[in-house]
Each structure stands twice: as C-alpha cells, then as structure tokens.
Amino acid sequence: MRLKERVAIITGGASGIGEATVREMVKEGAKVIIADIDDEKGQKLAEELNQKEKNTVYCHVDITNEEEIKTMVEKAKDEFGGLDILFSNAGIGDRTISDKLSLEKWQKVIDINLTGVFLSVKHAISVMKMDGGGSIINCASILGHVGRAQMASYTASKGGVVNLTRSLAVEYAKDGIRVNSVCPGYINTPLIDGLEEEALNHLISLHPMRRLGEPEEIAKVTTFLASDDASFITGANLLVDGGYTAI
C-alpha cells in the first residue's frame, strides 16, 4: 500500500496505460480521479473499482480545455480532500509524411500531447504547493528521444514533454514537488489495434526483447515514481522500452 491516503489524477485514465495505472494505484491504496473523454469506459471503470468502497471518481475532461482541467483539479479536492499525484497520460498519435502534414493536424497533436500536459501540470502544481508537495509523472515516449519518419508532430510533442519535465523538476524541487516522465516503447494498447501482422511484427522487431510492452509494466513504473520509493528522483525521463533506444 505504497500510496495509501494519497490522491491521484490520471488523465487518459479510461483505457490502455491510463486504465492499467488507475488499477495499480488503487491497488496501492490511492484514491483516483479518472479523467478522460470516453464517458462510457471511464464510468464503467469507476463503478467496477468502487464496488467495495469509493476509490475512484470519473471526470470528463478535454485536456485542451483549461476550464475543464481546473474543474478536474477541484474535483480531486472536493471528492478526496487534496491532490498528491498527477499522471499526465492523455495523448494521441499521428502518422503523416511531413510535407503533407496540415497545420490543423500538427496543432491538434501539439495541443493534446504537449499543451495538455502543461495545463494539467500547471493547475496540479497550484494545489500541490499549498499542500506541501507531490509527485507529477508525464507520459512521454521513446519518440521523445529518437526520431521516426512520418511522425514529426508526435516526436516534437513528446520531445517537448521530455524537456518540459526537466524544467518543471528544477523549478519546483524547492516546493517538494517531484516531476518525472515515463517513456514507453511500443505498448500493447488499443492504439495498435488493427495493425496488419507485418506491421505488428516490425514493431516487435525494433525491441531487443522481441515483444511489445504491456500496459501493466508501464503502470508499475509510474506507480513507483509516484511513491516515496522514488523520493530522490526528479527530472528523470525513465525509458521503459525493452531496449529500443539502446540500439
């Protein structure tokens, strides 16, 4: 129960890595705000995890909407009394050759993957500073460290998250707020559903461990970073990639 009596917000919490992290943090004793735009999945997950006691609350949040983010943070305070942990996880992908990439599509990826992280962190920090500290984990990516063709908007957004994490860690260390990121390799989530076998096998081959990661593996690392076991870790961008970036 490493997170007993802690309150967490997890954006993109209704599925994939976010859902796995909700489950892991609840298992470790946290009370969790599940923030997402998928109301059906989010409410279903909250109902499942609240069968014995109230461990979670679902909150509809578009992370490009600052007013909705403010409401999300207020809900953590109103429902559970404060905010100790933020896992800023919501994001989208895109695969478009750069000279065909529209400004509209570029901006959408940046707005969700980078600006959405900034806004979530901004308002979480305002509460954590008053409460004496906290732990923020941003979901970056291996593609915040290396390039990949036809993914300019995504790699730019995740590279931004990596350096945003470093800057925030330095800025708020004095306030007892640790800021780190987790940088997954390719993970077996709904984002890769529908890939043809050849494409899937290619992704697998990029990892020396010769498999994709599982959402639960990212959730365990994220929970570690949220806990006191990581009390001297801040400004780190932790690669969880089966060796992808070691090649």
Secondary structure, DSSP 4 states (H G I P E B T S, - for coil): -TTTT-EEEEETTTSHHHHHHHHHHHHTT-EEEEEES-HHHHHHHHHHHTSSS--EEEEE--TT-HHHHHHHHHHHHHHHS---EEEE-------B-GGG--HHHHHHHHIIIIIHHHHHHHHHHHHHHHHT-EEEEEE--GGGTS--TTBHHHHHHHHHHHHHHHHHHHHHGGGTEEEEEEEE-SBSSGGGTT--HHHHHHHHHTSTTSS-B-HHHHHHHHHHHHSGGGTT--S-EEEESTTGGG-
